[in-house]
């Protein structure tokens, strides 16, 4: 049986500062479901943009045949969902700290989910029920978009996009930042979109640790070559754990080291939602903490309190480096001791600044409005980029880097001043296995200094460094 050809790329040269300069010849046939796999910076997202006709190739031609649709236009038949898009439409033009101050925010900046909810009549009832239970959907409708957890927002985005019933959906790293249950839900939804909605899925990934059922082919980008093969899951590498959380010491392990961060009876509420209630924590110098818990349990909120980004931190009994919050210190006096990377920081980073500038400004925690980086700081930034072998991209604007390269830049920014406290909130987002290995070595080297303190968030046990000696697990209220 001959399947219809939906897309044909003929002698395509991507260009646009990507390594994809060798002509690409690639065909997508009806019934195929693709994994697009490659290392950070290999050109995966650029290839996806070429396929969706949102980026013009430097050379070559593209043929589309979407069949019995109202139009043969790629813009009407191909949809994309990406990690970087999370909350982007409503938050990237606002100050970073506004992420934690939604209770009295203007609805123009923080619309409710119900304001952006699509017409669900285009989707089968069983599909909507799989996305959200009726009770859960009613609760989410009343939340501000910015206050949705990663898992809630990911499913909300899928609901919005799939209600359009595109012929093709390009999903760029759809599992980033999700806990185990969230990954299983999204995986199931992707498979259902293939089987129930008959949508062709092209899933972009730098790792092969999560693959939903139903994918038929893998498009691999390696050393400037693009190859398409039948997918054989049995031949793919299996992830290995390097840190067994069950063997980590008790959080009450005695120590005489000075306290770095401490909180007593912390309660954080947003309207009717309580994230933390009567919560206590004590973190001492030289400890290496794994912070775990499901999406929506308050992990990022807790970190925002420690970093003084959350306005509610000044109403809480919190001490940092021996000083009680609200005793007269400025936010910058707090931050000069802390290296930090998080998804929220990623979304609010100035896309026009170069990679080296962003890293160098980490010494003073400025976002481009204050001190100009010194030549010595730029040199330090280049040294850090060399560890990941992307120093040749030091003068490229942040927005022109791949999502994995952007996360590397922010990691380097967190390390540049060798901070007393290093806070890593899902630091390996969008990184390939090789760059994760490099980042792990940097974290281990940081932990080797007995005066350095680490707090790291991840949903994957294998990502925590072997030096991890304490665990804090949050649960949903």
C-alpha positions as CSV (number, residue, x, y, z in Angstrom):
1,X,0.0,0.0,0.0
2,X,1.4,3.4,-1.1
3,X,1.0,6.2,1.4
4,X,0.4,9.8,0.4
5,X,3.5,12.1,0.6
6,X,2.5,15.0,2.9
7,X,5.8,17.0,2.9
8,X,8.9,16.8,0.7
9,X,12.1,18.7,1.4
10,X,14.3,18.8,-1.7
11,X,18.0,19.9,-1.4
12,X,17.2,22.1,1.6
13,X,20.1,24.1,3.1
14,X,19.0,25.6,6.4
15,X,21.7,28.2,6.9
16,X,20.9,30.9,9.6
17,X,24.0,30.1,11.8
18,X,23.2,26.4,12.1
19,X,25.5,23.5,11.2
20,X,22.9,22.2,8.6
21,X,24.7,23.3,5.5
22,X,24.6,19.9,3.7
23,X,21.5,19.7,1.4
24,X,18.6,17.8,3.1
25,X,16.2,15.5,1.2
26,X,13.5,14.3,3.5
27,X,9.9,13.0,3.0
28,X,7.0,12.8,5.4
29,X,4.4,10.3,4.5
30,X,0.8,9.8,5.7
31,X,0.8,7.5,8.8
32,X,4.3,8.4,9.9
33,X,5.1,9.8,13.3
34,X,8.6,11.2,13.8
35,X,11.1,11.7,16.6
36,X,13.5,14.4,15.6
37,X,16.7,13.7,17.6
38,X,20.0,15.4,17.9
39,X,22.5,17.1,20.2
40,X,22.2,20.7,21.5
41,X,22.8,23.1,18.7
42,X,22.6,20.5,15.9
43,X,19.7,22.3,14.2
44,X,16.6,20.4,15.3
45,X,14.5,23.5,15.9
46,X,15.7,25.1,12.7
47,X,14.7,22.0,10.8
48,X,11.3,22.2,12.4
49,X,10.9,25.8,11.5
50,X,11.8,25.0,7.9
51,X,9.2,22.2,7.9
52,X,6.5,24.5,9.3
53,X,7.5,27.3,6.9
54,X,8.2,29.8,9.7
55,X,11.9,30.0,8.6
56,X,13.0,30.3,5.0
57,X,15.7,28.0,3.9
58,X,18.9,29.3,2.4
59,X,18.4,27.0,-0.6
60,X,16.1,24.3,-1.9
61,X,12.3,23.8,-2.1
62,X,9.5,22.4,-0.1
63,X,6.4,20.5,-1.4
64,X,3.2,20.3,0.8
65,X,0.1,18.2,0.2
66,X,-2.3,18.3,3.2
67,X,-5.1,16.7,1.2
68,X,-8.7,17.3,2.2
69,X,-8.3,20.4,4.2
70,X,-9.6,23.9,3.5
71,X,-6.2,25.2,2.6
72,X,-2.8,23.8,1.7
73,X,-1.1,26.5,3.7
74,X,1.5,25.3,6.2
75,X,0.5,28.0,8.7
76,X,-3.1,26.6,8.7
77,X,-2.1,22.9,8.9
78,X,1.0,22.8,11.1
79,X,1.1,23.8,14.8
80,X,4.1,24.0,17.1
81,X,4.4,23.9,20.9
82,X,7.7,24.6,22.6
83,X,9.0,24.8,26.2
84,X,10.2,28.4,25.8
85,X,6.6,29.4,25.0
86,X,5.4,28.6,28.5
87,X,3.6,31.7,29.8
88,X,5.5,33.7,27.2
89,X,2.6,35.6,25.9
90,X,1.7,37.1,29.2
91,X,4.9,37.4,31.3
92,X,8.1,38.0,29.4
93,X,7.6,41.8,29.2
94,X,7.0,42.0,33.0
95,X,9.6,42.2,35.8
96,X,10.8,38.7,36.8
97,X,9.6,39.2,40.4
98,X,6.0,39.7,39.1
99,X,5.8,35.9,38.6
100,X,5.2,35.6,42.3
101,X,2.8,38.5,42.8
102,X,-0.4,37.4,40.9
103,X,-3.0,38.0,43.6
104,X,-3.5,41.6,42.9
105,X,-2.2,41.7,39.4
106,X,-4.0,43.4,36.5
107,X,-6.0,40.8,34.5
108,X,-4.6,42.4,31.3
109,X,-1.2,41.0,32.2
110,X,-2.4,37.9,34.1
111,X,-5.5,36.5,32.3
112,X,-7.4,33.6,33.7
113,X,-7.2,30.3,32.0
114,X,-10.9,30.5,31.2
115,X,-10.2,33.7,29.1
116,X,-7.9,31.7,26.8
117,X,-9.9,28.4,26.8
118,X,-10.8,27.3,23.3
119,X,-14.0,25.8,22.0
120,X,-13.8,22.2,23.3
121,X,-16.6,21.0,21.0
122,X,-14.1,20.2,18.3
123,X,-12.5,17.5,20.5
124,X,-13.9,14.1,21.5
125,X,-15.2,14.0,25.1
126,X,-12.9,11.2,26.0
127,X,-9.9,13.2,24.9
128,X,-10.9,16.2,27.0
129,X,-11.5,13.9,29.9
130,X,-8.0,12.5,29.5
131,X,-6.5,16.0,29.6
132,X,-8.5,17.1,32.7
133,X,-11.2,15.7,34.9
134,X,-14.3,17.8,35.0
135,X,-13.6,19.0,38.5
136,X,-9.9,19.8,37.7
137,X,-10.9,21.7,34.6
138,X,-13.3,23.9,36.6
139,X,-10.5,24.7,39.1
140,X,-8.0,25.5,36.4
141,X,-10.5,27.9,34.7
142,X,-10.3,30.2,37.7
143,X,-6.6,30.3,37.9
144,X,-4.3,32.9,36.3
145,X,-2.4,31.4,33.5
146,X,0.9,32.4,35.2
147,X,0.0,30.4,38.3
148,X,-0.6,27.1,36.6
149,X,1.9,24.4,37.4
150,X,4.2,23.1,34.7
151,X,2.0,20.0,34.2
152,X,-1.3,22.0,34.2
153,X,0.1,24.5,31.7
154,X,1.5,21.8,29.4
155,X,-1.9,20.1,29.2
156,X,-3.6,23.4,28.8
157,X,-1.4,24.3,25.9
158,X,-2.1,20.9,24.3
159,X,-5.8,21.5,24.8
160,X,-5.6,24.8,23.0
161,X,-3.5,23.6,20.1
162,X,-5.2,20.3,19.5
163,X,-8.6,21.9,19.5
164,X,-7.5,23.5,16.2
165,X,-7.2,20.0,14.9
166,X,-3.9,20.6,12.9
167,X,-2.8,18.1,10.4
168,X,0.7,18.2,11.9
169,X,1.8,19.1,15.5
170,X,5.5,19.8,16.1
171,X,6.1,19.2,19.8
172,X,9.5,20.7,20.9
173,X,10.7,18.9,24.1
174,X,7.2,18.4,25.5
175,X,8.4,16.6,28.7
176,X,10.7,19.2,30.0
177,X,10.0,20.1,33.7
178,X,7.3,17.5,34.2
179,X,7.2,15.0,37.0
180,X,6.6,11.3,36.4
181,X,2.8,11.5,36.4
182,X,3.0,14.6,34.1
183,X,5.2,12.8,31.7
184,X,2.9,9.8,31.6
185,X,-0.1,12.0,31.0
186,X,1.5,14.0,28.2
187,X,2.9,10.8,26.7
188,X,-0.6,9.2,26.7
189,X,-2.1,12.4,25.2
190,X,0.4,12.4,22.4
191,X,-0.4,8.8,21.5
192,X,-4.1,9.6,21.7
193,X,-3.7,12.6,19.4
194,X,-2.1,10.2,16.9
195,X,-4.7,7.5,17.2
196,X,-7.9,9.4,18.0
197,X,-7.4,12.7,16.3
198,X,-5.3,11.3,13.5
199,X,-2.7,14.1,13.9
200,X,0.8,13.6,12.7
201,X,3.3,14.3,15.5
202,X,6.9,15.4,15.0
203,X,8.5,15.4,18.5
204,X,11.8,17.2,19.0
205,X,14.2,15.9,21.7
206,X,17.8,15.9,22.8
207,X,17.3,12.7,24.8
208,X,15.6,9.4,24.1
209,X,14.6,8.6,27.7
210,X,10.9,9.2,27.1
211,X,9.2,8.0,23.9
212,X,5.4,7.7,23.7
213,X,3.9,4.8,21.8
214,X,3.0,5.2,18.2
215,X,6.2,6.7,16.8
216,X,7.3,5.1,13.6
217,X,10.5,6.8,12.5
218,X,13.5,8.6,14.0
219,X,15.1,11.6,12.2
220,X,18.6,11.9,13.5
221,X,20.7,15.0,13.1
222,X,24.4,14.3,13.6
223,X,27.6,15.9,12.1
224,X,25.7,18.0,9.6
225,X,23.8,15.0,8.3
226,X,20.0,14.3,8.5
227,X,18.9,10.7,8.3
228,X,15.5,9.0,8.6
229,X,15.1,5.4,9.9
230,X,12.4,3.2,11.2
231,X,12.2,3.5,14.9
232,X,13.4,0.5,16.9
233,X,12.9,1.3,20.6
234,X,14.7,-1.9,21.7
235,X,18.0,-0.5,20.3
236,X,17.8,2.9,22.0
237,X,19.9,3.6,25.1
238,X,18.3,3.2,28.6
239,X,18.9,6.0,31.2
240,X,21.1,5.0,34.2
241,X,20.6,6.4,37.7
242,X,23.7,7.8,39.4
243,X,22.0,8.9,42.6
244,X,19.7,6.7,44.7
245,X,17.5,9.0,46.7
246,X,16.6,6.2,49.1
247,X,20.2,6.3,50.4
248,X,20.4,10.0,51.0
249,X,20.8,11.0,54.7
250,X,17.9,12.2,56.8
251,X,17.1,15.9,56.6
252,X,17.7,16.0,60.4
253,X,21.3,14.9,60.0
254,X,23.2,16.8,62.8
255,X,25.8,19.3,61.8
256,X,27.6,22.2,63.5
257,X,28.0,24.3,60.3
258,X,26.5,27.8,60.2
259,X,22.9,28.1,58.8
260,X,22.7,29.4,55.2
261,X,18.9,29.5,54.9
262,X,16.2,28.9,57.5
263,X,12.4,29.2,57.6
264,X,9.8,28.7,60.3
265,X,6.1,28.1,59.9
266,X,6.1,29.3,56.3
267,X,2.6,29.6,54.7
268,X,2.1,30.8,51.2
269,X,-1.3,31.3,49.6
270,X,-2.5,32.5,46.2
271,X,-6.2,33.3,46.4
272,X,-7.8,29.9,47.5
273,X,-4.7,27.9,46.7
274,X,-2.2,27.0,49.5
275,X,1.2,25.9,48.3
276,X,3.1,25.8,51.6
277,X,1.6,25.6,55.0
278,X,3.4,25.8,58.3
279,X,6.5,24.7,56.5
280,X,10.0,24.6,58.2
281,X,13.4,24.2,56.7
282,X,17.0,24.5,57.8
283,X,19.9,24.4,55.3
284,X,23.5,24.6,56.5
285,X,26.8,25.5,54.9
286,X,28.3,22.6,52.9
287,X,25.1,20.7,52.5
288,X,23.9,19.4,49.2
289,X,20.1,19.2,49.0
290,X,17.8,17.5,46.5
291,X,14.4,19.3,46.4
292,X,11.7,17.0,45.0
293,X,8.0,16.8,44.7
294,X,5.2,16.7,42.0
295,X,4.4,19.6,39.8
296,X,2.5,22.2,41.7
297,X,3.8,21.2,45.1
298,X,5.6,24.6,45.7
299,X,9.3,23.8,44.8
300,X,9.8,26.9,42.7
301,X,7.8,29.0,45.2
302,X,10.1,27.9,48.0
303,X,13.2,28.9,46.0
304,X,11.6,32.3,45.2
305,X,11.4,32.9,49.0
306,X,15.0,32.0,49.5
307,X,16.1,34.3,46.6
308,X,13.9,37.2,47.8
309,X,12.0,37.2,44.5
310,X,8.7,36.5,46.2
311,X,7.0,39.5,47.8
312,X,5.5,37.2,50.5
313,X,9.0,36.4,51.7
314,X,9.1,39.6,53.7
315,X,6.0,38.5,55.6
316,X,7.6,35.2,56.5
317,X,10.0,34.2,59.2
318,X,13.0,33.5,56.9
319,X,16.7,34.1,57.5
320,X,19.5,33.9,55.0
321,X,23.2,33.9,55.8
322,X,22.4,34.8,59.4
323,X,20.2,37.8,58.6
324,X,16.4,37.8,59.1
325,X,14.5,38.8,55.9
326,X,13.3,42.3,56.1
327,X,16.0,43.5,58.4
328,X,17.2,46.2,56.0
329,X,19.2,44.2,53.4
330,X,18.5,44.9,49.7
331,X,17.6,42.2,47.2
332,X,21.0,42.6,45.6
333,X,22.8,42.1,48.9
334,X,21.1,38.8,49.1
335,X,21.7,37.8,45.5
336,X,25.4,38.5,45.5
337,X,25.9,35.3,47.6
338,X,23.6,33.2,45.3
339,X,24.0,31.6,41.9
340,X,20.7,30.7,40.4
341,X,19.1,29.2,37.3
342,X,15.4,28.4,36.7
343,X,12.8,28.1,34.0
344,X,11.4,31.5,35.1
345,X,14.8,33.1,34.7
346,X,15.2,31.5,31.3
347,X,11.9,33.0,30.1
348,X,12.9,36.5,31.3
349,X,16.4,36.6,29.9
350,X,17.1,39.4,27.5
351,X,17.2,37.7,24.1
352,X,19.2,40.5,22.4
353,X,22.2,40.2,24.7
354,X,25.1,38.0,23.7
355,X,25.9,34.8,25.5
356,X,29.2,36.1,27.0
357,X,27.5,39.3,28.2
358,X,24.7,37.4,30.0
359,X,27.2,35.1,31.7
360,X,29.6,38.0,32.7
361,X,26.7,40.0,34.1
362,X,26.0,37.2,36.5
363,X,28.9,38.5,38.7
364,X,26.7,41.5,39.6
365,X,23.3,39.8,38.9
366,X,22.3,42.5,36.4
367,X,20.2,42.0,33.3
368,X,21.9,44.6,31.2
369,X,20.7,47.8,32.9
370,X,23.6,48.4,35.3
371,X,27.3,47.6,35.1
372,X,29.0,46.8,31.9
373,X,31.0,43.6,32.1
374,X,34.7,43.9,32.5
375,X,37.2,42.3,30.1
376,X,38.1,39.9,32.9
377,X,34.5,38.9,33.4
378,X,34.1,38.3,29.6
379,X,37.3,36.1,29.8
380,X,35.7,34.1,32.6
381,X,32.6,33.7,30.6
382,X,34.5,32.3,27.6
383,X,36.3,29.8,29.8
384,X,33.0,28.5,31.1
385,X,31.6,28.3,27.5
386,X,34.7,26.3,26.5
387,X,33.7,23.5,28.9
388,X,30.6,23.0,26.8
389,X,32.5,23.6,23.5
390,X,30.2,26.5,22.4
391,X,32.7,29.3,23.0
392,X,32.5,30.1,19.3
393,X,29.0,31.3,19.9
394,X,29.9,33.7,22.7
395,X,28.9,36.8,20.6
396,X,25.6,35.3,19.3
397,X,22.4,36.9,20.8
398,X,20.7,34.7,23.4
399,X,17.6,34.5,21.3
400,X,19.5,33.0,18.3
401,X,20.8,30.1,20.3
402,X,19.1,26.8,20.6
403,X,17.1,26.2,23.8
404,X,19.8,23.8,25.0
405,X,22.5,26.3,24.4
406,X,20.5,29.0,26.1
407,X,20.3,26.8,29.2
408,X,24.0,26.2,29.1
409,X,24.5,30.0,29.1
410,X,22.4,30.4,32.2
411,X,24.2,27.5,33.9
412,X,27.5,29.3,33.2
413,X,26.0,32.5,34.6
414,X,25.1,30.7,37.8
415,X,28.6,29.4,38.2
416,X,30.7,32.4,37.3
417,X,31.1,33.9,40.7
418,X,31.5,30.6,42.5
419,X,28.6,31.5,44.9
420,X,28.2,30.5,48.5
421,X,24.8,29.1,47.6
422,X,24.0,27.5,44.3
423,X,20.3,27.0,43.5
424,X,19.6,24.9,40.4
425,X,15.9,24.6,39.5
426,X,15.6,21.9,36.8
427,X,19.1,22.9,35.4
428,X,19.2,20.3,32.7
429,X,16.2,21.4,30.7
430,X,16.7,20.7,27.0
431,X,20.3,19.5,27.5
432,X,21.6,16.4,25.6
433,X,23.3,13.6,27.4
434,X,26.8,14.9,26.7
435,X,26.1,18.4,28.1
436,X,24.3,16.9,31.1
437,X,27.5,14.9,31.8
438,X,29.6,18.1,31.6
439,X,27.2,20.0,33.8
440,X,27.2,17.2,36.4
441,X,31.0,17.4,36.6
442,X,30.8,21.2,37.2
443,X,28.3,20.6,40.0
444,X,30.5,17.9,41.6
445,X,33.5,20.2,41.4
446,X,31.4,23.0,43.1
447,X,30.3,20.5,45.8
448,X,33.9,19.5,46.5
449,X,34.4,22.8,48.3
450,X,33.2,22.2,51.8
451,X,32.0,25.8,52.1
452,X,29.6,25.6,49.1
453,X,26.0,24.8,49.5
454,X,23.7,23.3,46.8
455,X,19.9,23.2,46.4
456,X,18.9,21.4,43.3
457,X,15.4,20.6,41.9
458,X,14.8,17.7,39.5
459,X,12.1,15.1,38.9
460,X,14.8,12.6,37.8
461,X,16.9,10.8,40.4
462,X,19.7,10.2,37.9
463,X,20.2,14.0,37.6
464,X,21.2,14.7,41.2
465,X,25.0,14.7,41.8
466,X,26.5,11.8,43.9
467,X,27.5,14.4,46.5
468,X,23.8,14.9,47.4
469,X,23.4,14.3,51.1
470,X,20.0,15.7,52.1
471,X,16.5,15.5,50.6
472,X,13.5,17.7,50.9
473,X,10.3,16.4,49.4
474,X,7.2,18.6,49.0
475,X,3.7,17.3,48.5
476,X,0.5,18.9,47.1
477,X,-1.9,20.2,49.7
